[in-house]
């Protein structure tokens, strides 16, 4: 059984950018972290979409805009009355990405409420592999097993934020794709903690469960939650329609949800 059947996937929440000071983005807009009003949240998302799609946006500013985007979606998911108005602010060419990302945030928010006061003691947060290396692993697994690479990327994203989270889940799942050891014994080859081996094992499992012909059933086998399935399909579709969105999601950080609020787990946490 895969970890997703019992484990709580990381919530799609926000993390501060590399610097705490506001930096001027190439779009000439000033990134701001205050999204407490509908207008500010909506304009933040619209500006983030433009900046993240602009090849001229620097790496530093791209990371900051991804942070603001992540924060805004977390807040927006909890404010359904704002959804129609915010959507009107989004440039038309990015509205599908907006709809899909918001859908995923809402679906993941419907999973079980957090019950742990802190992350597991063995958790370590590390820098993920570069996006192009991960893309290569997803594409190689797609070529071998027929599972769309965006599905594999979405699972990697939801389960461990592209491998940032190192450590077992409370259910005992392991590795960047969160396999239970008993399932790994059947579908895994190599090292459960190795990103390439884990991605190929996930593709092998999904193919054995009906993918690519029946992705919904295959994903439900991976994690027995309709909300999880909908979130994975939405994130995957966003990456399929907008090629730069793998890089966008790759910049999102790790938050751990507790009954008292969210904890930011920076890279280096637990080391």
C-alpha positions as CSV (number, residue, x, y, z in Angstrom):
1,X,0.0,0.0,0.0
2,X,1.3,3.5,-0.8
3,X,1.7,6.1,1.8
4,X,-1.1,8.2,0.4
5,X,-3.7,5.8,1.7
6,X,-3.2,7.1,5.2
7,X,-0.7,9.9,5.2
8,X,-1.6,13.6,5.1
9,X,0.0,15.2,2.1
10,X,1.7,18.5,2.7
11,X,-0.8,21.3,2.3
12,X,-0.2,23.7,-0.6
13,X,0.7,26.6,1.5
14,X,3.1,29.5,1.4
15,X,6.7,30.1,2.3
16,X,8.7,33.3,2.5
17,X,11.1,34.1,-0.3
18,X,14.8,33.8,0.0
19,X,15.0,37.4,1.3
20,X,12.6,39.1,3.6
21,X,12.9,42.5,2.0
22,X,10.6,43.4,-0.9
23,X,12.3,43.4,-4.2
24,X,11.2,45.2,-7.4
25,X,10.2,42.6,-10.0
26,X,10.9,42.9,-13.7
27,X,7.3,43.7,-14.3
28,X,7.9,47.0,-12.4
29,X,5.5,45.8,-9.7
30,X,6.6,45.6,-6.1
31,X,6.1,42.2,-4.5
32,X,4.1,42.5,-1.3
33,X,3.2,39.8,1.2
34,X,-0.1,41.5,2.4
35,X,-3.0,39.7,0.7
36,X,-5.6,40.3,3.4
37,X,-7.9,42.2,1.1
38,X,-9.7,40.8,-1.9
39,X,-8.2,43.5,-4.2
40,X,-4.7,42.9,-3.0
41,X,-4.9,39.2,-3.3
42,X,-6.4,39.4,-6.8
43,X,-3.8,41.8,-8.1
44,X,-1.0,39.8,-6.5
45,X,-2.1,36.7,-8.3
46,X,-2.4,38.6,-11.6
47,X,1.0,40.1,-11.3
48,X,2.5,36.8,-10.2
49,X,1.1,35.1,-13.3
50,X,2.7,37.7,-15.6
51,X,6.0,37.6,-13.9
52,X,6.3,33.9,-13.7
53,X,5.5,33.5,-17.4
54,X,8.0,36.2,-18.4
55,X,11.4,34.8,-19.5
56,X,13.0,38.1,-18.5
57,X,12.1,37.6,-14.8
58,X,15.2,36.9,-12.8
59,X,15.6,33.8,-10.8
60,X,15.5,35.7,-7.6
61,X,12.2,37.5,-8.5
62,X,10.7,34.3,-9.9
63,X,11.2,32.7,-6.5
64,X,9.6,35.6,-4.8
65,X,6.6,35.7,-7.1
66,X,6.1,32.0,-6.6
67,X,6.1,32.5,-2.9
68,X,3.4,35.2,-3.2
69,X,1.4,33.1,-5.6
70,X,1.5,30.1,-3.2
71,X,0.5,32.2,-0.2
72,X,-2.4,33.8,-2.2
73,X,-3.8,30.5,-3.3
74,X,-3.7,29.1,0.2
75,X,-5.7,32.1,1.4
76,X,-8.0,32.1,-1.6
77,X,-8.9,28.4,-1.1
78,X,-10.5,29.4,2.2
79,X,-12.5,32.2,0.8
80,X,-14.9,30.7,-1.8
81,X,-16.9,33.9,-2.0
82,X,-13.9,35.7,-3.4
83,X,-13.3,33.1,-6.2
84,X,-15.4,34.7,-9.0
85,X,-14.1,38.2,-8.4
86,X,-10.5,37.2,-8.2
87,X,-10.8,35.2,-11.4
88,X,-11.8,38.4,-13.3
89,X,-8.4,39.9,-12.4
90,X,-6.4,37.1,-13.9
91,X,-5.3,37.7,-17.5
92,X,-7.4,35.5,-19.8
93,X,-4.4,33.5,-21.1
94,X,-3.6,32.3,-17.5
95,X,-7.2,31.6,-16.3
96,X,-6.9,27.9,-16.9
97,X,-3.8,27.7,-14.8
98,X,-5.6,29.7,-12.1
99,X,-8.7,27.5,-12.2
100,X,-6.6,24.3,-12.0
101,X,-4.3,25.5,-9.2
102,X,-7.2,26.8,-7.1
103,X,-9.1,23.6,-7.7
104,X,-6.1,21.6,-6.4
105,X,-5.8,23.8,-3.3
106,X,-9.4,23.5,-2.5
107,X,-9.4,19.7,-2.9
108,X,-6.3,19.2,-0.7
109,X,-7.9,21.5,1.9
110,X,-10.8,18.9,2.1
111,X,-8.5,16.2,3.3
112,X,-8.4,15.3,7.0
113,X,-7.7,18.2,9.4
114,X,-4.2,18.2,10.9
115,X,-3.8,16.5,14.2
116,X,0.0,16.5,14.8
117,X,1.5,19.4,16.8
118,X,4.8,19.2,15.0
119,X,6.4,17.3,12.1
120,X,7.8,13.8,12.7
121,X,11.1,13.9,14.6
122,X,13.1,12.4,11.7
123,X,12.0,14.9,9.1
124,X,14.7,16.8,7.2
125,X,14.0,19.5,4.7
126,X,16.6,19.7,1.9
127,X,17.0,21.4,-1.4
128,X,15.3,19.4,-4.2
129,X,17.0,18.3,-7.4
130,X,17.0,20.9,-10.2
131,X,13.8,21.0,-12.1
132,X,15.4,19.9,-15.4
133,X,16.9,16.8,-13.8
134,X,13.5,15.9,-12.3
135,X,11.8,16.5,-15.7
136,X,14.2,14.1,-17.2
137,X,13.3,11.4,-14.7
138,X,9.5,12.0,-15.3
139,X,9.9,11.9,-19.1
140,X,12.0,8.7,-18.9
141,X,9.4,7.0,-16.7
142,X,6.7,8.2,-19.1
143,X,8.5,6.7,-22.1
144,X,8.9,3.4,-20.3
145,X,5.5,3.0,-18.6
146,X,3.1,5.3,-20.5
147,X,2.1,7.3,-17.5
148,X,2.0,11.1,-18.3
149,X,5.0,12.7,-16.9
150,X,2.9,15.5,-15.5
151,X,1.0,13.0,-13.3
152,X,4.3,11.8,-11.8
153,X,5.4,15.4,-11.3
154,X,2.2,16.2,-9.5
155,X,2.5,13.3,-7.2
156,X,6.1,14.2,-6.4
157,X,4.9,17.8,-5.7
158,X,2.1,16.9,-3.4
159,X,3.8,14.1,-1.5
160,X,7.1,15.7,-0.7
161,X,7.4,19.0,-2.5
162,X,9.6,17.5,-5.2
163,X,11.7,15.7,-2.6
164,X,12.3,18.5,-0.1
165,X,10.8,16.4,2.6
166,X,13.1,13.6,3.8
167,X,11.8,11.3,6.5
168,X,9.0,8.8,7.0
169,X,5.3,9.8,7.2
170,X,3.3,9.0,10.3
171,X,2.1,5.9,8.4
172,X,5.6,4.8,7.6
173,X,5.8,5.8,4.0
174,X,9.2,6.6,2.7
175,X,11.0,8.4,-0.1
176,X,10.2,11.3,-2.5
177,X,7.1,9.5,-3.9
178,X,6.0,8.1,-0.4
179,X,5.9,4.4,-0.8
180,X,5.1,2.0,2.0
181,X,8.0,-0.5,2.3
182,X,5.6,-3.4,1.5
183,X,4.6,-1.8,-1.7
184,X,8.1,-0.9,-2.6
185,X,9.1,-4.6,-2.3
186,X,6.7,-5.3,-5.1
187,X,7.1,-2.3,-7.4
188,X,10.3,-0.7,-6.4
189,X,13.8,-1.4,-7.9
190,X,16.9,0.2,-6.4
191,X,16.7,2.7,-3.5
192,X,13.4,3.9,-2.1
193,X,15.0,7.3,-1.3
194,X,16.5,7.8,-4.8
195,X,14.4,10.2,-6.9
196,X,14.9,8.4,-10.1
197,X,14.1,4.9,-8.7
198,X,11.1,6.2,-6.8
199,X,9.6,8.0,-9.8
200,X,10.0,4.9,-11.9
201,X,8.4,2.8,-9.2
202,X,5.5,5.2,-9.0
203,X,5.0,4.9,-12.8
204,X,5.3,1.1,-12.6
205,X,2.6,1.0,-9.9
206,X,0.3,3.4,-11.7
207,X,0.6,1.4,-14.9
208,X,-0.2,-1.8,-13.0
209,X,-3.3,0.0,-11.6
210,X,-4.7,1.0,-15.0
211,X,-2.7,4.0,-16.2
212,X,-2.7,5.7,-18.6
213,X,-6.1,4.4,-19.8
214,X,-7.8,4.9,-16.5
215,X,-5.8,7.6,-14.6
216,X,-8.5,8.2,-12.0
217,X,-8.6,4.5,-10.8
218,X,-4.8,4.3,-10.9
219,X,-4.5,7.5,-8.8
220,X,-7.2,6.2,-6.4
221,X,-5.2,3.1,-5.9
222,X,-2.2,5.3,-5.1
223,X,-4.2,7.2,-2.6
224,X,-7.7,6.3,-1.6
225,X,-9.1,9.8,-1.6
226,X,-11.2,11.5,-4.3
227,X,-9.9,14.8,-3.2
228,X,-6.3,13.7,-3.7
229,X,-7.1,12.3,-7.1
230,X,-8.7,15.6,-8.2
231,X,-5.8,17.6,-6.9
232,X,-3.2,15.5,-8.8
233,X,-5.2,15.7,-12.0
234,X,-5.6,19.5,-11.6
235,X,-1.9,20.1,-11.0
236,X,-0.9,17.8,-13.8
237,X,-3.3,19.5,-16.2
238,X,-1.8,22.9,-15.3
239,X,1.7,21.6,-16.1
240,X,0.4,20.1,-19.4
241,X,-1.2,23.3,-20.5
242,X,1.5,25.7,-19.2
243,X,5.0,24.3,-19.7
244,X,6.6,26.8,-17.2
245,X,4.3,25.6,-14.4
246,X,6.6,22.7,-13.4
247,X,9.2,25.4,-12.5
248,X,6.5,27.4,-10.8
249,X,5.4,24.6,-8.5
250,X,9.0,23.5,-8.0
251,X,9.6,26.9,-6.2
252,X,6.7,26.4,-3.7
253,X,8.0,25.6,-0.2
254,X,7.0,23.3,2.7
255,X,4.5,24.1,5.3
256,X,3.4,21.6,8.0
257,X,-0.2,22.1,9.1
258,X,-0.9,21.8,12.9
259,X,-4.0,22.4,14.9
260,X,-2.5,25.7,16.0
261,X,-1.5,26.9,12.5
262,X,1.1,26.3,9.9
263,X,4.8,25.8,10.4
264,X,7.3,26.9,7.8
265,X,9.9,24.2,7.3
266,X,12.8,25.9,5.6
267,X,15.5,24.0,3.7
268,X,17.9,22.9,6.4
269,X,15.1,22.2,8.9
270,X,16.0,19.2,11.1
271,X,19.7,19.1,10.1
